[in-house]
Amino acid sequence: MAYKAYDSLPFYPGPVTVHPEIAKAMYQDFAPPRFGMQYTELYMDLAHKIQKICNTTNEVIFPTGEAMVCLWGALKSCLKAGDTVVTVGTGVFGDGFADMAESIGCKVEKISLPYNSTITPESLVLVDEAIKRCHPVMITAVHCETPSGTLNPLEELGKLKKDRNVPLFVVDAVASMGGAFIDADKWNCDILLGGSQKCFSCPPYMGIMAVSETAWEYAEKVNYLGYDSILPFHNAHKNPMKFPYTPCWVGIKGLHKSAQLIEQEGIENVYKRHDEVAKACRHGLKELGIALWTTANAINSPTCTAALIPDGFNFQSWKMALAKKGMYIAGSFGPMDGKVFRIGHMGTQAYLDSINKGLKVIEEVLNNK
């Protein structure tokens, strides 16, 4: 996905800067998406590419909208009031699943872990106890917790799901898909959630969902038919008229171009690039005396780094001091609000040249405070 870097240094953890080739691919004329098979052929080719990236044989669908359409769609489509859900959270989005499930009338067993940590064997014991206690319909977890800058190991959680015969395992991989290794089938993942605006370097037009046969069976039983329902997308590619609303040509075309660029670079090379940039970022911050938010034994994400705001600054003054030099970073949420800043090194923003320039800007700001 190599490209000429922008003059500024955008390190916002989504939406990231759009790759120029993706922008070019999106904005051209297309045949009507429900006329002939041109759109559906593109849609299916994209689905096959995403299956390879995520190591899954499950059907992949693309709802139109920012990635939250997938999070809500997964829960509303497969749960009904009174169902029990176990949520495993190491951050704002992990615990956010609990709030979402409660809002649709579910009973929630919330396993909330420290927000500067990742899932451990000890925390899996808590999950196991909750499963045995309440027999949930669904377990939820987040792969990359962007507000915390962490990456949760999910293979053992997926194994626990299978061993305890929990019907559904939903994984938010919005900020890791395309930038960190995913093995959805090995993780026994029933609904894998992604979005176009993070590692794929597209605008926030498309959701991405890999859906298992078990999840489709639950969706059919629940029969939720709101805008964010996944049910109308099941096998919709077989007939363009089955798509539930106007297909988003530009979104699918852009995401397809992104998947092509990943193929050209080679997925292992993409992961290596993200890892190298993340390590350079964290090493550089430590050299400058900036502490990471995460604990020493937590797994840091290859796509986002969370660090403590340096002494002498609050978030607003820190953000603006960097922005004056062309570097754009983000704050965080929940208990990290006002304490943590984040550098998003994903997709077009995951290049050593760019992060080294960013670290130089940080050094200049620290020296001039």
N, C-alpha and C positions, 0 to 999 in steps of 0.2 A: 504493500500500500504506500510505497515511497512517493513523495511529492515535495515540491518546493515549499518550505516553511513560510508562514506569514511573517511580516515585519514585526507585528506585535507578538506577545507570548501568551496566548490563551490557554489557561490550565483549569478552566472550569470543569467540574466532573459531570458534565452533561447538562444541556446539549453541547457536544464538542463542535469544533470547527468542521464544516462540511468539506469533504475531499473535492477538489476541483473537477476530477473526472466524474464523480457522482453527480455534482451539480449540472455538468454538461449533459449527462445521460438522462437526467430527469426532465429537463425543460426542452422538449421537442414534441412534435405532434405525434399522436397515436390514433389508431383506429378505435372506434367505440368499444369499450371492454366487453360488452355483451354481444358484439357483432363478430361472428366467427370464433376462432380458437386462439388467436394471437395472444390475448391476455392470459387465458388459462394455461397455455403452454409455458409462458414466462413464469407464471405463478407456480406451476409444478416444478419447473427447473430450479427455481429459488428454493422451494420446499426440499428438494433433494440435496441441495447444497447445504442448507441448514441442518438437515439430518446428519450429514457427514461431519460438520463442525461440532455438533453436540453428541455425536455417537449414539444415535437413536434410530429405531425403526418406526417410531410412533408417527402418526399423521401430524404434519406441521401446517398450521393455519396462520393467517395474517389479518387480524382485525385492524380496522382503521382507527388510529388515535394514538396518543401518547401511551407509554407502557402501563400506566395505571389502569387503562381499559382492560388489560390482561389480568391484573391482580383482582380487580373486582369481578371480571368475567369468570375467572376460575372458581371463586367462592360462590357467587350467585348461581352459577350454572350447575354446581354439583352438591350444594348444601341446601337444606330446608330448615326452617325454624325447629329447634329442639335437638338437632344433631350435635354431637360432641366433637370438638376440634382440639387437638394439642398443638400449640404454637411454640416453636423453639426460637427464642430471640436473643441475639447478641448486639442488638442495636435498634434504632428507631423503626426500621422497616420490618424487622422480625417481630417485634412486639406490636407493630401496627397491624399485622395480620389478625391479632387477637381482637383489636378494636373493630376491625371490619367484620369479622365473624360474629361478634356480639351484636353488631348493628342489624344483622339479618336474623337475629333470634337464636343463634347457636349458643350452646354451653361451651365455655372455653376453659381448658386447663393450660395456663400460661407458664411456661418455663422461661423465666426472664433471667438471663445471665449478665454479668458485668459488660458494659458497653465497650470496654477496652480489651475484651477477651475474645476467644473463639471457642467453638465446641470442643470439649475434651472427653476422655473416657469417663471421668467422674460425672460430667453433666449428662452423659447418656444414661447413667444409672437413674437420674431423676426423670428422664423421659420415659424410660422403661417402667418405672413405678407408676407414672401417670397413665400410661397406656393400659397397664394391668388394672388400674383403679377405675378407669372410666370408659374403656373400649371405644375409642374414637372412630369416627368415619374418616377423618383426615388428619394428617400431620403437615405442618407448614414449616419452612425454613428459608433463610436467605443465604445464597452463596456468597456474594460480595456485598457487605454492608458498607455502602459508600459513606454514610455519615461518620462511620467509625474507622474507615480505611482498612477493613479486615476481610479475610477470605476464609469462610468456614469449610472444614473438611466434611463431606457429606456421605461418603461411602458407608460408614458404619451406621449412620442414622438410617440410611436406606435399607441396610441389612436388617436393622431392628424392625423397621416397618414390615418387611417381608416375613421375618420370623414370628412376629406377633399378629400377623394376618390383618394388619390395618389396610382397609381398602385403597386409600388414596394418600399419595405423598406429593405435595405441591412445593415447587422450588422457584424462588425468585432469583433468576440469573441475569437480570436486566443489565447490571454493570460489569458482568464478567463474560457474557457470551460474546465470543469473537476476540477475547483478550486473555482468557485464562482457560486451561483445560477443563472440559466438561465431559462426563461419561454418564449421560442421563439413564441409559438402560442398566448399566452396572449399579447405579444408585437407586434403581427401582423407582424412578421418578415417573409419576403419572401425568403431571402437568408441569412442564418446564416453561418459564416465562422469560421473555426477552423484549428488547425494544430497539428501535433503529437509531436512537440519538446518542448512544454511548460508543462502544467499541467499533460499531459499524460506520461511524462518521457520516451519518445521514441526518436530515431534519427529523424532528419528533412526529413523524407521520404514521408509523406503523408499529403495531404490537406483533410479537412473535410468540407462538404457543405450540409446543409439541405435546400431543394429547394421546394418552393410552386408550386401549379398548375399554378398560375398566372405567376410566373417566367418561368416555362416551356413553357407557351404559348408565352411569349415574346421571349424566346430563339428560338423557332421555327420560329417566324416571322423574327427575325434578321438573323438567319441561319449562324452565325459565326462558322467556322470550324477549327480554329487554334488549336495548341497543348493544349492551356488552355481553350478550349471551354467546356462548361458543357453539351452541347446537346447530344453528343454521349453516355453519361452515363445514359441518361433517360431510365429506365427499362432495362439496360444492363444486370442485374443479371439474366434475364430470358433466356439468351443465352450467354454462355461464349465467343462466337466469336464476340459478339457485342462490347466488351470492345475496346476502340479506339487505344490502344497501349499495349505493353506487360505489363500485370498486375504485380504489385509489391508484390510478395508473402511475402517477409520478412517484408515489411511495414505493410501490413494488419495483419499479424500474431502478430507482436509486438503491434500494436494498440489494437488488440483483447485481448491480454493478459493484457494490461493496463486496459481496460474496465472491464475485469474479476476481477482484483485486486480492482478496485473501488467498484464493486458490493460486493465483500467480506468484504471490510471495511465498506460499507454502505455510500451512497452518502452524507447523512446528517453529518455523522462523518467526511467525507473528508472535507466538508465545514467548520465544526467546527475546525478541525485541522488547516486549512489555516487561519481562522480568529484569532485563538489563537496565532499562530506564528507571524502573521502580527502585532497584538497588542503588543506582547512582543518586536518585533523589534522596533517599533516606540517609545514605552515607554523607551526602553533601550537607543536609540539614544538621546532622550530628556534628560535622566538622565546624559548622557555624554556631554551634552551641544551642541549637533548637531541638528540644526533646520531642520525641514521637508521643502521640496520645496513647498508643497501644502498650500493653504490658510486654515484658521481655519474652514470654513464651507464647504470645499470640501470633497468628499467621497474618502477616501483612499482605494486603492485596497488590497484585501486579498492575492494577488499573487506577488506584487511588491511594494517596498517602494523607493521613491525618496527623497533624502536629500541633503542639501547644503554641499559642500566640506568645511571641517573645516579650520579655520584660520591657517596660517602657511604652508599650502599645496596648490599645484595646483593638477589637476586631475592626472597627470602622477606620481608625487611623492607620492600622496595618494594611488593610485592603487598599485604601486610597494612596498610601505611600508607594505601594507596588504598582498600582494602576497608573500613576504619574509617569512611571518608567515603562509602561506598556505591558505589564504582567498582570494577568487577571486570575484571581483565586476565589475560592468560595469559603463561607463559614460552615457551621454545622447546626444540628438541631438537638432538641431535648436537653439532656444534661450537659451536652458539649457546647451549647449555644453560648457564644461570647468567650469561650475558652480555647476553641479549636479552629484552625483553618485547614483547608483541604486543597491539595494539588491533584487535579485530574490528569493523569498521564495514560490516556487510552486513545486508541484509533490514531487519528492524525496528530494527536498531542503526545504520542509515545515515541519520541526520537531523542537520542542522546544529545544531539546538537542543541535541540530546543531546551531540554532540561538543564544542560550546562549553562546556557544563556540565562535561564530563569534563576538558577542558583547564584549566578553573578549579580543579577539584579537584587536578590535578597541580601547578598553580602554588602552591596552598595548602600541599601536602605539602612541596614544595621549600623554601618560605619558612620552614617550621617544623622543618626537620631539625636 
